[in-house]
């Protein structure tokens, strides 16, 4: 047992050229429930831990470095960088074309909008899909084209362009089915109807989170969890700004889309082969040194 007032020595376990890379490896140490610190050096940034922990930490860092190295070849073979742009552009074109074809026609909404009672009593299940392509006005359309397109590209980067496109539509349609049932049966909104692609947009966000969480858990990868920060941050901002309230906002649809997307993301990864499919560069420095240690809803008609 370390006596009170005795300061432990710190020892360097690795050095990297950037602070971001050093911080990434510090997360590995923190996940081991150990203290660590990052110190600037003339060449890069050093990660230090308490001297008695050096061997254990180095072993874990070497395992982490090996994990990252093993991801390079499969990722290069299966990476689909840029493939998400094709379905994103088609998605945008379809939404814009149908919006102008509709030209404000109420009949389109009556026939194709998501309607809980029509879906679950009349068994018009196609409404959960067709509602994704209808929008109330130009602003509603523009928001879903720009934001939805960005998430489509992100999902395409991790699942493949066309595969990701399929699961976005499935998550959006599933979210509409769930939201319609909840509005009709749970909230008693028998005449509730909604239109818009936001259910699919939040479904795409859920897919990103579900895929990231499952792959991180499966591969025991600390670095994968960091990649969730961007979509989670953007999604939180979207929910705060547009998704959690306001006139004619289908809040239930937004959260249903996210929930369905997340479940689908978990299921997709659980059924796929273990080879990682995350695109993007991994910033890391040299391998851990092997030198011996040294001292130192609104309810009602909704748009989504």
C-alpha positions in Angstrom: 0.0 0.0 0.0 1.3 3.4 -0.9 1.9 5.5 2.1 0.1 8.8 2.6 1.9 11.8 1.2 4.3 9.7 -1.0 4.2 10.9 -4.6 4.3 8.2 -7.2 6.7 8.5 -10.1 5.2 8.9 -13.6 6.7 7.1 -16.6 6.2 7.6 -20.3 4.4 4.8 -22.2 4.2 6.3 -25.6 4.6 9.5 -27.6 2.6 10.8 -30.6 3.0 13.7 -32.9 -0.3 15.3 -32.2 -2.3 16.1 -29.1 -5.4 14.4 -30.6 -3.5 11.1 -31.1 -2.2 11.3 -27.5 -5.6 12.0 -26.2 -7.1 9.1 -28.1 -4.6 6.7 -26.4 -5.3 8.4 -23.1 -8.9 7.2 -23.4 -7.6 3.7 -23.5 -5.9 4.2 -20.2 -8.9 5.9 -18.7 -11.1 3.0 -19.8 -8.8 0.8 -17.7 -9.7 3.0 -14.7 -6.2 4.3 -14.3 -4.9 7.8 -14.0 -2.8 9.2 -16.8 -1.5 12.5 -18.1 -0.5 14.0 -21.5 2.7 16.1 -21.4 4.1 18.2 -24.3 7.6 17.3 -25.5 9.9 18.9 -28.0 8.7 16.3 -30.5 5.1 15.5 -30.0 3.1 14.7 -26.9 3.9 12.0 -24.3 1.4 9.8 -22.4 2.5 9.1 -18.9 1.1 6.8 -16.2 2.1 5.9 -12.7 5.3 3.8 -12.7 3.8 0.6 -11.2 1.2 0.6 -14.0 3.6 0.9 -16.9 3.7 -2.8 -18.0 0.0 -3.3 -17.8 -0.8 -0.1 -19.7 1.8 -0.8 -22.4 0.3 -4.2 -22.9 -3.2 -2.7 -23.4 -1.8 0.0 -25.8 -0.1 -2.6 -27.9 -3.3 -4.6 -28.1 -5.1 -1.3 -29.2 -2.4 -0.6 -31.8 -2.7 -4.1 -33.2 -6.5 -3.7 -33.4 -6.1 -0.5 -35.4 -3.5 -2.1 -37.7 -5.8 -5.0 -38.4 -8.6 -2.6 -39.5 -6.6 -1.0 -42.2 -6.6 -3.8 -44.8 -10.3 -4.8 -44.5 -11.3 -1.1 -44.4 -9.3 -0.4 -47.6 -10.9 -3.4 -49.3 -14.5 -2.5 -48.3 -14.4 1.2 -47.9 -17.1 3.0 -49.9 -15.8 6.5 -49.7 -18.1 8.8 -51.6 -20.6 6.1 -52.5 -23.2 7.7 -50.3 -23.4 10.7 -52.6 -25.2 8.8 -55.3 -28.3 7.8 -53.3 -28.2 11.1 -51.5 -28.5 12.9 -54.8 -31.3 10.6 -56.0 -33.1 11.1 -52.7 -32.9 14.8 -53.1 -34.0 14.7 -56.7 -37.0 12.4 -55.8 -38.1 14.7 -53.0 -37.9 17.9 -55.2 -39.6 16.3 -58.2 -42.5 15.0 -56.2 -42.9 18.2 -54.3 -43.3 20.2 -57.6 -45.5 17.5 -59.1 -47.8 17.7 -56.1 -48.0 21.5 -56.4 -49.8 21.8 -53.1 -52.4 19.3 -53.9 -54.4 18.3 -50.8 -55.5 15.1 -52.5 -51.9 13.8 -52.3 -51.8 14.3 -48.6 -55.2 12.6 -48.2 -54.0 9.6 -50.1 -50.4 9.2 -49.2 -49.8 10.8 -45.8 -49.0 8.7 -42.7 -52.3 8.2 -41.0 -52.4 6.0 -37.9 -56.1 4.9 -38.3 -55.8 4.4 -42.1 -52.7 2.3 -41.6 -53.7 0.2 -38.7 -57.4 -0.1 -39.3 -57.6 0.3 -43.1 -54.3 -1.7 -43.5 -52.9 1.0 -45.9 -49.4 0.3 -44.8 -47.8 1.9 -47.8 -48.6 5.3 -46.2 -45.7 4.9 -43.8 -43.4 4.8 -46.9 -45.1 7.3 -49.2 -45.4 10.0 -46.4 -41.6 10.3 -46.5 -41.7 11.9 -50.0 -44.3 14.6 -49.2 -43.6 18.0 -47.8 -45.7 20.9 -46.6 -43.7 23.7 -48.3 -40.3 24.8 -49.7 -38.7 25.4 -46.3 -39.8 22.0 -45.0 -38.5 20.4 -48.2 -35.1 22.3 -48.1 -34.4 21.3 -44.5 -35.0 17.6 -45.2 -33.0 17.6 -48.4 -30.0 19.2 -46.9 -30.0 17.6 -43.5 -31.3 14.2 -44.7 -28.8 14.2 -47.6 -25.9 14.7 -45.1 -27.0 11.8 -43.0 -27.5 9.7 -46.1 -23.9 10.2 -47.0 -22.8 9.4 -43.5 -24.8 6.2 -43.4 -23.5 5.3 -46.9 -19.9 5.7 -45.6 -20.4 3.1 -42.9 -22.8 0.7 -44.5 -22.3 1.2 -48.2 -24.2 3.6 -50.4 -27.1 1.5 -51.6 -27.2 -0.8 -48.5 -27.3 2.3 -46.3 -30.0 3.8 -48.5 -32.2 0.7 -48.0 -31.9 0.8 -44.2 -32.6 4.6 -44.1 -35.9 4.0 -45.9 -36.7 1.0 -43.7 -36.0 2.9 -40.5 -38.0 5.9 -41.8 -41.0 3.7 -42.8 -40.8 1.7 -39.5 -40.6 4.9 -37.6 -43.8 6.2 -39.3 -45.6 2.9 -38.6 -44.6 3.1 -34.9 -45.5 6.8 -34.7 -48.8 6.3 -36.4 -49.7 3.6 -34.0 -48.6 5.6 -30.9 -50.6 8.7 -32.0 -53.7 6.6 -32.8 -53.7 4.2 -29.9 -51.7 5.7 -27.2 -52.4 9.4 -27.6 -55.9 9.0 -29.0 -55.2 11.2 -32.1 -57.5 9.3 -34.4 -57.2 12.0 -37.2 -53.5 12.4 -36.9 -51.6 12.6 -40.2 -48.0 13.5 -40.9 -45.8 14.0 -43.9 -42.0 14.6 -44.4 -38.7 12.9 -44.6 -37.5 13.8 -41.1 -38.5 10.4 -39.8 -36.0 8.9 -42.2 -33.4 11.6 -41.3 -33.7 10.7 -37.6 -33.7 7.1 -38.6 -30.4 7.6 -40.3 -29.0 9.2 -37.1 -30.2 6.2 -35.2 -28.5 3.9 -37.7 -25.2 5.7 -37.2 -25.5 5.4 -33.4 -26.6 1.7 -33.5 -23.9 0.7 -35.9 -21.2 2.6 -34.0 -22.2 1.2 -30.6 -22.4 -2.4 -31.8 -19.2 -2.3 -33.7 -17.4 -0.7 -30.7 -18.8 -3.3 -28.4 -18.0 -6.2 -30.7 -14.5 -5.1 -31.5 -13.8 -3.7 -28.0 -12.7 -0.6 -29.9 -12.3 2.7 -27.9 -11.6 4.6 -31.1 -15.0 3.7 -32.6 -16.9 5.4 -29.8 -15.2 8.7 -30.6 -16.6 8.6 -34.1 -20.1 8.8 -32.6 -19.5 12.3 -31.2 -20.1 14.1 -34.5 -23.5 12.4 -35.5 -24.6 12.5 -31.9 -23.7 16.2 -31.5 -25.5 17.1 -34.8 -28.5 14.9 -33.9 -28.8 16.5 -30.5 -28.7 19.9 -32.0 -31.4 19.0 -34.6 -33.7 17.6 -31.9 -33.2 20.7 -29.8 -33.8 23.1 -32.7 -36.4 21.3 -34.8 -37.3 17.9 -33.5 -38.7 18.4 -30.0 -41.5 21.0 -30.4 -43.0 23.7 -32.5 -46.3 24.0 -34.4 -47.2 20.9 -36.5 -44.0 19.1 -35.5 -44.3 15.3 -35.3 -42.1 14.8 -32.2 -43.3 11.2 -31.9 -42.2 10.6 -35.5 -38.8 12.0 -34.9 -38.1 9.9 -31.8 -39.7 6.8 -33.4 -37.5 7.1 -36.4 -34.4 7.5 -34.3 -35.4 4.5 -32.1 -36.1 2.2 -35.1 -32.9 3.3 -36.8 -30.9 2.5 -33.7 -32.4 -0.9 -33.4 -31.8 -1.7 -37.0 -28.2 -0.5 -36.8 -27.6 -2.8 -33.9 -29.3 -5.7 -35.8 -27.4 -5.1 -39.0 -24.0 -5.2 -37.3 -25.0 -8.2 -35.2 -25.7 -10.1 -38.5 -22.7 -9.0 -40.5 -19.3 -10.5 -40.7 -16.7 -9.2 -38.2 -14.7 -7.2 -40.7 -15.1 -3.5 -39.9 -16.7 -1.2 -42.4 -16.0 2.3 -40.9 -14.5 4.8 -43.3 -12.3 7.7 -42.4 -8.7 8.1 -41.4 -7.3 7.0 -38.1 -4.7 9.4 -36.7 -2.1 7.7 -34.6 1.5 8.0 -34.0 4.3 5.5 -33.7 3.9 2.2 -31.9 4.2 2.2 -28.2 7.8 2.3 -27.1 9.4 -1.0 -26.0 12.2 0.7 -24.1 12.4 -0.1 -20.4 10.4 2.4 -18.3 12.2 5.4 -16.9 11.4 7.6 -14.0 9.2 10.6 -14.5 -46.0 17.2 -30.1 -47.5 18.9 -30.5 -50.4 16.7 -31.5 -52.5 17.1 -34.7 -51.4 17.1 -38.3 -47.7 17.0 -38.3 -44.8 17.5 -40.6 -41.6 15.7 -40.1 
